[in-house]
């Protein structure tokens, strides 16, 4: 949620548009999870693209209507990947190490900001980090939540944040007409599609297979891409297959009969409807917190995805140097011709990989 708020702020979204973003993406996750699980009797849960939100939060000079056009493109490409098999094979040809390196380059700048946040608000951030590290020793799954709880308690106890007036109005969807800009489509739409496919959808399918379920790949991509395109018109970025959350929902604790575990998608969807409706309460509380605290929370939340991305980036020896170049270019944040660093990092990494491949063949 902190990443989504950061992304909305970077795109200049108004409070009404931000609330619409959160509401639309929550409903999209709920509908997609319940439909796919019920239709295919497989426990499918959806998530929003966390690395996609990080990519958007690092964006400058782009308005929300321009980003909405990029969201539409990303959703359409995801749906086309499911409907058009050659496109899926083309994506599959991108080496995993280079795709992971692009993701690592997107996440790395956010993780580096933890030290800046600690310098700005040491009395709030250092206890958060300490709690995160201690809780992670026993239960990594709740370490970020424990850090969030610590930060919230300290922020309100020390008067660094003030509880805003809370009400419970029904959230509303705000239509946002897309505005086309070619550089934004290439610099945001294409990287958003790629990081969503590489870091969310593919691991999500792998998680299902690891638990003995055969995922309906094409229908899942068509559904999530289509839902993402519709939600984009109300400000939301992409939804996709969950991986970490899916691993929680696929265990024996979910249901002793594996043939009944598909029902988790329906229950999960129901909870997301409730969370989407509570957006007007949750968002003002998060917005009242000091920016440094939110910066630290984002950094802590992205450490595990960064670790996974770096591990995947540097595991294959044949793409290790190309992955290093990709991380360096992407993490620099330098844009060229108005196109973001993620696109150029991926393109440069693929070029280096192609040159090394040609040398090996020669």
Helices and strands as residue ranges (DSSP letters): H 2-10, H 15-40, E 46-48, H 50-57, H 64-83, H 85-92, H 96-120, H 122-138, G 140-142, H 143-157, H 182-184, I 185-190, H 191-196, I 197-201, H 202-210, H 217-232, E 239-241, H 244-249, G 258-260, H 263-277, H 279-287, H 291-315, G 317-319, H 320-332, H 341-361
